[in-house]
Amino acid sequence: MKNICKSTSYNLLFCLILTAFLVYGCSKQETPEVAVVSEDAKTEAKVEKAPVPKLPNLGADAEAYYKYGIGAIKDGNFGMAVQAWERATEIDPTMTKAYNYLGRAYYTQGMIEEAIEAYKKSVELEPANPTAYINLGIAYRYYEEFEAAINELNKALELNPLSALAHDEIGMALLAMKKMDEAISAYKNAVAIDTKFPQPHNHLGVVYLMQGRTKEADAEFKLYEDLMKEKKAAQAKIMGGPSH
């Protein structure tokens, strides 16, 4: 080290830099890279997946599975209820009530295609039941198959011309198709059949508002609100609670 700085051709600064490099630079070891694990990843590693509950073996008793599904849905266990009703229909393909519950369960979860298939089975098994056609029509409407919806709802009306719900649903399908005048007629039919049915008034109000008929819209919305208050009061009376 001494010999390196001996020559006068090297200035003092260069000697100092070179000496520092030889003493420290050559002996320096590179620090190995350490993989950093995020806190989220640590947490995920610790979390264990909850076991998926299995449907109990109730044998070949379709009714037992149907009732088990009712109990499961009351407990808020949607998945188990659906499994139970599906099993019931596998055992007894003619169990209409199981298909109806399946359709409703699928519908409320946004599984519209599955709901349509379940309600189709209900219609097939009970072709004289207008409610089956209404359920299928509603599912078609949510699936935006409006012509199919109207077709099923008209079948319901052939069986029960006094179904205010069927007329109201036809109105909603027609409105979605931008057939406003026809929709108004359907809603008015619903109101004429059931003067205590709130929803058609609300739907009429919407159509009138879209047409710029604000006074008529306000009147329908007011009727809707009044009828809803009456309905809630009646429900509270039945339940034994105060009306609000």
C-alpha positions as CSV (number, residue, x, y, z in Angstrom):
1,M,0.0,0.0,0.0
2,K,2.9,2.3,0.9
3,N,4.6,1.6,-2.5
4,I,1.5,2.7,-4.4
5,C,1.7,6.3,-3.1
6,K,5.5,6.5,-3.2
7,S,5.8,8.0,-6.7
8,T,5.6,11.8,-6.9
9,S,3.5,11.5,-10.1
10,Y,0.5,10.6,-8.1
11,N,-1.2,13.5,-6.3
12,L,-2.3,13.1,-2.8
13,L,-6.0,13.0,-3.6
14,F,-5.7,10.1,-6.0
15,C,-3.7,8.2,-3.4
16,L,-6.3,8.6,-0.8
17,I,-9.1,7.4,-3.1
18,L,-7.1,4.4,-4.3
19,T,-6.2,3.5,-0.8
20,A,-9.8,3.6,0.3
21,F,-10.9,1.5,-2.6
22,L,-8.3,-1.2,-1.8
23,V,-9.0,-1.3,1.9
24,Y,-12.8,-1.1,1.8
25,G,-14.0,-1.7,-1.7
26,C,-12.5,-5.1,-2.4
27,S,-13.6,-6.6,0.9
28,K,-17.2,-5.4,0.6
29,Q,-19.8,-8.2,0.3
30,E,-23.0,-7.7,-1.5
31,T,-26.1,-8.0,0.8
32,P,-28.3,-10.8,-0.5
33,E,-31.8,-9.7,-1.5
34,V,-34.5,-10.7,0.8
35,A,-38.1,-11.3,-0.5
36,V,-40.5,-9.1,1.3
37,V,-43.8,-10.6,2.1
38,S,-46.7,-8.2,2.4
39,E,-48.9,-8.2,5.5
40,D,-51.9,-9.0,3.3
41,A,-50.1,-12.1,2.0
42,K,-49.3,-13.2,5.5
43,T,-52.9,-12.8,6.6
44,E,-54.1,-14.7,3.6
45,A,-51.7,-17.5,4.4
46,K,-53.1,-17.8,7.9
47,V,-56.8,-17.8,6.8
48,E,-58.2,-21.3,6.3
49,K,-61.1,-21.8,4.0
50,A,-64.3,-22.7,5.8
51,P,-65.5,-26.2,4.9
52,V,-68.4,-26.2,2.5
53,P,-71.4,-27.7,4.3
54,K,-72.7,-30.9,2.8
55,L,-76.3,-31.8,2.3
56,P,-77.3,-34.6,4.8
57,N,-78.3,-37.9,3.4
58,L,-82.1,-38.1,3.8
59,G,-82.4,-41.1,1.6
60,A,-84.9,-41.2,-1.3
61,D,-87.4,-39.0,0.5
62,A,-88.2,-36.0,-1.7
63,E,-90.5,-34.5,0.8
64,A,-87.8,-34.6,3.5
65,Y,-85.4,-32.7,1.2
66,Y,-88.1,-30.2,0.4
67,K,-88.8,-29.5,4.1
68,Y,-85.0,-29.4,4.8
69,G,-84.7,-26.7,2.2
70,I,-87.5,-24.7,3.8
71,G,-85.7,-24.8,7.2
72,A,-82.4,-23.9,5.5
73,I,-83.8,-20.8,3.8
74,K,-85.3,-19.7,7.1
75,D,-81.8,-19.9,8.6
76,G,-80.5,-17.8,5.7
77,N,-78.6,-20.7,4.2
78,F,-79.5,-20.1,0.5
79,G,-76.9,-22.6,-0.9
80,M,-78.1,-25.5,1.3
81,A,-81.7,-24.7,0.5
82,V,-81.1,-24.8,-3.2
83,Q,-79.2,-28.1,-2.9
84,A,-82.1,-29.6,-1.0
85,W,-84.7,-28.5,-3.5
86,E,-82.6,-29.7,-6.4
87,R,-82.2,-33.1,-4.7
88,A,-86.0,-33.2,-4.1
89,T,-86.7,-32.6,-7.8
90,E,-84.1,-35.3,-8.8
91,I,-86.0,-37.8,-6.6
92,D,-89.4,-36.6,-7.6
93,P,-89.4,-34.7,-10.9
94,T,-93.1,-34.0,-10.5
95,M,-92.7,-32.0,-7.2
96,T,-94.1,-28.6,-8.4
97,K,-93.6,-26.9,-5.1
98,A,-89.9,-27.6,-5.1
99,Y,-89.6,-26.1,-8.6
100,N,-91.5,-23.0,-7.4
101,Y,-89.1,-22.5,-4.5
102,L,-86.1,-23.1,-6.7
103,G,-87.4,-20.5,-9.2
104,R,-87.9,-18.0,-6.4
105,A,-84.5,-18.7,-4.9
106,Y,-82.7,-18.4,-8.2
107,Y,-84.7,-15.2,-9.1
108,T,-83.8,-13.5,-5.8
109,Q,-80.1,-14.2,-6.4
110,G,-80.1,-12.9,-9.9
111,M,-79.8,-16.4,-11.5
112,I,-82.5,-15.6,-14.0
113,E,-81.7,-18.4,-16.5
114,E,-82.0,-21.0,-13.8
115,A,-85.2,-19.4,-12.5
116,I,-86.7,-19.5,-16.0
117,E,-85.9,-23.3,-16.3
118,A,-87.5,-23.9,-12.9
119,Y,-90.6,-22.0,-13.7
120,K,-90.9,-23.8,-17.0
121,K,-91.1,-27.0,-15.1
122,S,-93.9,-25.6,-12.9
123,V,-95.9,-24.6,-16.0
124,E,-95.3,-28.0,-17.5
125,L,-96.5,-29.7,-14.3
126,E,-99.4,-27.3,-13.6
127,P,-100.6,-25.9,-17.0
128,A,-103.9,-24.7,-15.4
129,N,-102.2,-22.6,-12.7
130,P,-102.1,-18.9,-13.7
131,T,-99.5,-18.1,-11.1
132,A,-97.0,-20.4,-12.8
133,Y,-97.3,-18.4,-16.0
134,I,-97.0,-15.1,-14.1
135,N,-93.8,-16.3,-12.4
136,L,-92.3,-17.4,-15.7
137,G,-93.4,-14.1,-17.3
138,I,-91.7,-12.0,-14.6
139,A,-88.5,-14.0,-15.0
140,Y,-88.6,-13.5,-18.8
141,R,-89.1,-9.7,-18.2
142,Y,-86.0,-9.5,-15.9
143,Y,-84.1,-11.5,-18.6
144,E,-85.2,-8.8,-21.1
145,E,-87.1,-11.3,-23.2
146,F,-90.1,-8.9,-23.3
147,E,-92.2,-10.7,-26.0
148,A,-91.8,-14.0,-24.2
149,A,-92.8,-12.3,-20.9
150,I,-96.0,-10.9,-22.5
151,N,-96.8,-14.2,-24.0
152,E,-96.7,-16.0,-20.7
153,L,-98.6,-13.3,-18.9
154,N,-101.3,-13.4,-21.5
155,K,-101.6,-17.1,-20.9
156,A,-102.1,-16.3,-17.2
157,L,-104.9,-13.9,-18.1
158,E,-106.6,-16.5,-20.3
159,L,-106.9,-18.6,-17.1
160,N,-107.6,-15.7,-14.8
161,P,-108.7,-12.4,-16.6
162,L,-108.9,-10.7,-13.2
163,S,-105.2,-10.9,-12.4
164,A,-104.2,-7.3,-11.7
165,L,-100.6,-8.5,-11.3
166,A,-100.5,-10.0,-14.8
167,H,-101.8,-6.7,-16.3
168,D,-99.2,-4.7,-14.3
169,E,-96.4,-7.0,-15.4
170,I,-97.5,-6.7,-19.0
171,G,-97.4,-2.9,-18.6
172,M,-93.8,-3.1,-17.4
173,A,-92.8,-5.2,-20.3
174,L,-94.5,-2.9,-22.7
175,L,-92.8,0.1,-21.1
176,A,-89.4,-1.5,-21.5
177,M,-90.3,-1.9,-25.2
178,K,-91.1,1.9,-25.2
179,K,-94.7,1.2,-26.0
180,M,-95.9,3.8,-23.6
181,D,-99.6,4.1,-24.6
182,E,-100.0,0.3,-24.5
183,A,-98.3,0.3,-21.1
184,I,-100.7,2.9,-19.8
185,S,-103.7,0.8,-20.9
186,A,-102.2,-2.3,-19.1
187,Y,-101.6,-0.3,-15.9
188,K,-105.1,1.1,-16.0
189,N,-106.5,-2.4,-16.4
190,A,-104.6,-3.4,-13.3
191,V,-106.0,-0.5,-11.3
192,A,-109.6,-1.2,-12.5
193,I,-109.3,-4.8,-11.3
194,D,-107.7,-4.0,-7.9
195,T,-108.2,-0.5,-6.6
196,K,-106.0,-1.2,-3.6
197,F,-103.0,-2.4,-5.6
198,P,-100.4,0.3,-5.2
199,Q,-97.7,-0.6,-7.8
200,P,-99.7,0.2,-11.0
201,H,-100.2,3.8,-9.7
202,N,-96.5,4.2,-9.3
203,H,-95.8,2.8,-12.7
204,L,-98.4,5.1,-14.3
205,G,-96.7,8.0,-12.6
206,V,-93.4,7.0,-14.1
207,V,-94.9,6.8,-17.6
208,Y,-96.7,10.1,-17.3
209,L,-93.5,11.7,-16.0
210,M,-91.7,10.4,-19.1
211,Q,-94.4,12.0,-21.3
212,G,-94.1,15.3,-19.5
213,R,-97.6,15.0,-17.9
214,T,-96.4,16.1,-14.5
215,K,-99.8,16.8,-12.9
216,E,-101.1,13.4,-13.8
217,A,-97.8,11.8,-12.6
218,D,-98.0,13.6,-9.2
219,A,-101.6,12.4,-8.7
220,E,-100.6,8.8,-9.4
221,F,-97.5,9.0,-7.1
222,K,-99.8,10.4,-4.4
223,L,-102.2,7.5,-4.8
224,Y,-99.3,5.1,-4.6
225,E,-98.1,6.6,-1.4
226,D,-101.5,6.6,0.2
227,L,-102.2,3.0,-0.7
228,M,-98.8,1.9,0.6
229,K,-99.5,3.6,3.9
230,E,-102.9,1.8,4.1
231,K,-101.2,-1.5,3.2
232,K,-98.5,-1.1,5.9
233,A,-101.1,-0.1,8.5
234,A,-103.2,-3.2,7.7
235,Q,-100.1,-5.4,7.9
236,A,-99.1,-3.9,11.3
237,K,-102.6,-4.5,12.6
238,I,-102.4,-8.2,11.6
239,M,-99.0,-8.4,13.3
240,G,-100.3,-6.6,16.3
241,G,-97.7,-3.8,16.1
242,P,-98.2,0.0,15.7
243,S,-98.8,1.4,12.3
244,H,-96.3,4.0,11.0
